[in-house]
């Protein structure tokens, strides 16, 4: 173990090719060719069929031989390290080895001296940005443990009292492929390692978009400077080139596709293998156009109906315009009338003030007239009453004389008749005077009241009240006269009857003359009543 060992010399400088990451090859990447012997005459060796893990192969003058470096860890912790062509020989003096050869040898010695730690991931195949959970065992109790990623410090943790620890971290932006995770104590006595495999991934934003359109893509986990294709379903979109971190970011144009779920794929340009894929939701503009066309058709139908309505509305508007012109003319006429009314009202306002002043004067005059009329009525009534009393007293005296004289009545009748005639004349004159005054007053008041009523109907109530006072005064006069008549005339008639009874033997003519005189007197008195 190994099953086969070969050797040769003098073919040229000797190289090893890194095939796996390992602490022995710290600082070198997979695929690197490292010169370990520079002179072309040096010896070199190789092996194959080893039961452990090979981490480098041998190459001389461009020819690939078999294994050059390998290791094996036994369950007990024992480590075997096989390093072909690193042994000094007669031809391979110390100065024949390169500096890289000495570094690799030192790394191997260091790694072989450390005590192993058991290290493992929950999942060692992850994408950039995902969480990695690392477990550690067989460390000293309560010991600080430092974690390195490809030789660079990553994080740290502390073991418990059993020597176990768990730590998690987010996979940083690193290139795709195999990466080396190392765990070491501060004193470098305990050491463990494990490989982390970073996988390709592509993200597209937004997750819902329209076509034709654009999407923003971010690719990670690719080998440095590797090219890759981007497809939508089975249709090529673009080719990208990763940077040194195995990442790419850019904007990709989307062609016209039907609406629905579509797959964005990251494809290896060499093998055609799909490295990663994701689904996005795409809304096609065609669908929007179809929907818009339907909406436009409906809108056109509605607009057609509106147009028909507008045609009818246009004729109605023409009629409305004509009507508005007529209305406008009428409004102008109304404005003119209103202007005239305003002028008239202004005139009436001044006239009303004048009329109100006149009404006040009329009211005052009516009051004065009423007072005068009352005085006249009282005065004249007193005179009439006094005259009647005097006349009646005279008549009564005369009748008493007639009653006492008896037959002498006939002789004195002519004188009595003359006196009665004079009294009748005076009464008629007084009645005529009163009739004329009252008639004139009544006519004047009627004319005045009618004029006032026609001009200001709102003021007629006050005037009518004044007229009612006048009428009441006249009524009072009439009542007074009636009282006089009712009180005095019956006595006169009674005296006449008594006289007639006593002077029954007087002549028929004398008796008739006396009766006519009495009737004339009563008629004169009662003629006042009809003027009320």
Helices and strands as residue ranges (DSSP letters): E 4-9, E 14-18, G 23-25, E 33-37, E 43-48, E 53-60, E 63-73, E 79-83, G 94-96, H 99-113, E 115-116, E 118-121, E 125-126, E 131-137, E 144-149, E 152-158, E 165-170, E 177-185, E 190-198, E 201-205, E 208-211, E 213-220, E 227-232, E 235-241, E 248-254, E 260-268, E 274-284, H 285-405, H 408-455, G 457-459, H 460-502, H 508-526, G 529-531
